[in-house]
Amino acid sequence: MRILWRLLLALVLLAALVVGGPWLLVQFLTLGRTWTSADEAPARDVVLVMGAATRNGLSPSPYLQARLDLALELWQQGKVKVFIVSGSTSDNEPAVMQEYLIENGVDADDIVQDTDGNDSYSSCIRAGERFGVSALTVVTQSYHVPRTVATCRLVGVDAIGVGDDTRAKDATWRSYQRRELVANMKMVVDVVVQREVGQAGFDSAVQDALARHS
């Protein structure tokens, strides 16, 4: 019986380490680097807007629109110059995001589509390796910001984050919050094994856009 209890204790401790370790790493890497208001956030030349579902590939979902509106606030305050809209083409995310930004006054030349941003790790890797960005502001929902900022930092991109906190804290929101615990573990695995994401060579689009502002 004592052996069984020791085995159970060992399993509980292992589970706590597997789940809690990545969570603690994320908290450490994002300490003092995340905000829920554009007013509070410092300026960075580039903003990485993370993709989310669209409405039939034609317009942003409420979650995606909230991300875009927050990025627009940063731009209107002069805190960002160039947008990377990163998402999956399966839902037409980058194109929908670009169109929404243009409709709200952003010059198309200041928007770069990342059409292979299929997850947070891919978006961060591609921002650094494909587009040559060394520092940026990540914009997504507030529950997602810590992991995204941590991921970018772990792959060599100096990131801060601003998270939308305006969506209803309903069952959908809470399910996304819980999912972050598993996603944190996957992030660690991706970084350790250096998962390939199809960078496909250097693209100067972001650097060219920044040069127009110098």
C-alpha positions in Angstrom: 0.0 0.0 0.0 2.8 2.4 0.9 4.5 1.7 -2.5 1.2 2.5 -4.3 0.9 5.8 -2.5 4.5 6.7 -3.4 3.8 5.8 -7.0 0.7 8.0 -7.0 2.6 10.9 -5.4 5.4 10.5 -8.0 2.8 10.6 -10.8 1.2 13.7 -9.3 4.5 15.5 -9.0 5.4 14.5 -12.6 2.1 15.9 -13.8 2.7 19.1 -11.9 6.1 19.4 -13.4 4.9 18.7 -17.0 2.0 21.2 -16.8 3.4 23.7 -14.3 6.9 23.9 -15.7 6.0 25.4 -19.0 3.4 27.7 -17.4 6.1 29.0 -15.0 8.5 29.5 -17.9 5.9 31.6 -19.8 5.2 33.7 -16.7 8.9 34.4 -16.2 9.5 35.3 -19.9 6.6 37.7 -20.0 7.0 39.5 -16.7 6.5 43.2 -17.3 6.1 42.7 -21.0 2.3 42.4 -21.5 -0.5 44.9 -21.4 -4.3 45.0 -22.0 -4.4 48.6 -23.3 -2.8 50.4 -26.2 -2.4 53.4 -24.0 -0.1 51.6 -21.6 2.1 49.8 -24.2 5.4 51.1 -25.4 6.2 51.7 -29.1 7.7 49.1 -31.4 8.0 49.7 -35.2 6.4 46.3 -36.1 3.2 44.8 -34.8 2.5 41.1 -35.3 -1.3 40.5 -35.3 -2.1 36.9 -34.7 -4.8 35.3 -36.9 -8.1 33.9 -35.8 -11.2 32.6 -37.4 -13.0 34.6 -40.1 -16.6 34.7 -41.1 -16.7 32.5 -44.2 -13.3 33.9 -45.3 -14.9 37.3 -45.9 -14.8 39.3 -42.7 -13.2 39.1 -39.2 -14.8 37.1 -36.5 -15.5 39.1 -33.2 -12.2 37.8 -31.7 -10.2 38.6 -34.8 -11.8 42.0 -35.2 -10.9 42.8 -31.5 -7.3 42.0 -32.3 -7.3 44.2 -35.4 -9.0 47.1 -33.6 -6.3 46.9 -30.8 -3.5 47.0 -33.4 -5.2 49.9 -35.0 -5.2 51.8 -31.7 -1.5 51.3 -31.4 -1.1 52.6 -35.0 -3.3 55.6 -34.4 -1.2 56.5 -31.4 2.0 56.3 -33.4 3.2 53.3 -31.6 3.6 51.0 -34.6 4.5 51.6 -38.3 4.3 48.2 -40.0 1.8 45.4 -39.6 2.5 41.7 -40.1 -0.9 39.9 -40.4 -0.1 36.2 -39.7 -2.6 33.4 -40.1 -3.8 30.4 -42.1 -5.0 30.6 -45.7 -7.5 27.9 -45.0 -9.8 30.5 -43.5 -8.4 33.4 -45.6 -7.2 35.0 -42.4 -4.2 37.2 -43.7 -6.2 38.6 -46.6 -9.3 39.4 -44.4 -7.0 41.0 -41.9 -5.3 43.1 -44.5 -8.6 44.2 -46.1 -9.9 45.3 -42.6 -6.8 47.3 -41.9 -7.0 49.1 -45.2 -10.7 49.9 -44.7 -9.7 51.6 -41.5 -7.0 53.8 -43.0 -3.8 51.8 -43.1 -1.7 52.0 -46.3 -1.5 48.7 -48.0 2.3 49.2 -48.3 2.5 49.0 -44.5 0.9 45.6 -44.3 2.7 42.3 -44.8 0.8 39.1 -45.1 2.3 36.0 -43.5 0.3 33.2 -45.1 2.0 30.4 -43.3 1.3 31.6 -39.7 -0.5 28.4 -38.8 0.2 28.6 -35.1 2.0 30.9 -32.7 5.3 29.1 -33.1 5.2 29.4 -36.8 4.3 33.1 -36.7 7.1 33.9 -34.3 9.7 31.9 -36.2 8.7 33.4 -39.6 8.7 37.0 -38.2 12.3 36.6 -37.2 13.7 34.3 -39.9 11.6 35.1 -43.0 11.0 38.8 -42.4 14.1 39.7 -40.4 12.3 41.3 -37.5 14.3 41.4 -34.3 11.7 43.2 -32.1 8.0 43.6 -32.3 4.7 43.9 -30.5 2.3 40.9 -30.5 -1.4 41.6 -30.5 -3.9 38.8 -29.7 -6.4 38.1 -26.9 -5.1 38.6 -23.4 -5.2 34.8 -22.5 -3.0 34.1 -25.6 -0.5 37.0 -25.2 1.8 35.4 -22.6 2.5 32.3 -24.6 3.0 34.2 -27.9 5.4 36.6 -26.3 7.3 33.8 -24.6 7.4 31.8 -27.9 8.8 34.8 -29.8 11.5 35.4 -27.1 12.5 31.8 -27.1 13.1 31.8 -30.9 15.1 35.0 -30.7 12.5 37.8 -31.3 12.4 40.5 -28.6 8.6 40.6 -28.1 6.2 42.5 -26.0 2.4 42.0 -26.1 -0.9 43.8 -25.9 -3.9 41.6 -25.4 -7.5 42.3 -26.1 -9.6 41.8 -23.0 -13.0 43.1 -24.2 -14.6 39.8 -25.3 -17.2 38.3 -23.0 -15.6 35.9 -20.4 -18.0 33.2 -21.4 -17.6 29.5 -21.9 -15.7 30.0 -25.1 -13.2 32.4 -23.5 -12.7 30.0 -20.6 -12.1 27.0 -22.8 -9.4 29.0 -24.7 -7.8 29.9 -21.3 -7.7 26.2 -20.3 -6.3 25.2 -23.7 -3.3 27.5 -23.0 -2.0 25.0 -20.4 -1.6 22.3 -23.1 -0.4 24.8 -25.7 2.4 25.9 -23.3 3.7 22.3 -23.2 3.6 22.1 -27.0 5.5 25.3 -27.2 8.3 23.9 -25.2 8.5 20.8 -27.4 8.4 22.9 -30.6 11.3 25.1 -29.3 13.4 22.2 -28.1 13.1 20.2 -31.3 13.2 23.4 -33.5 10.2 22.4 -35.5 10.5 23.4 -39.2 7.7 25.7 -40.4 8.6 26.3 -44.0 10.4 29.7 -43.8 11.1 29.5 -47.6 13.9 32.1 -47.6 14.2 35.7 -46.6 11.4 38.2 -47.6 12.3 41.9 -47.4 8.7 43.1 -47.3 8.8 44.3 -43.7 12.3 45.9 -44.1 11.1 47.6 -47.2 8.0 49.0 -45.5 10.1 50.2 -42.6 12.5 51.9 -44.9 9.7 54.1 -46.3 9.3 55.5 -42.8 12.9 56.4 -42.2 
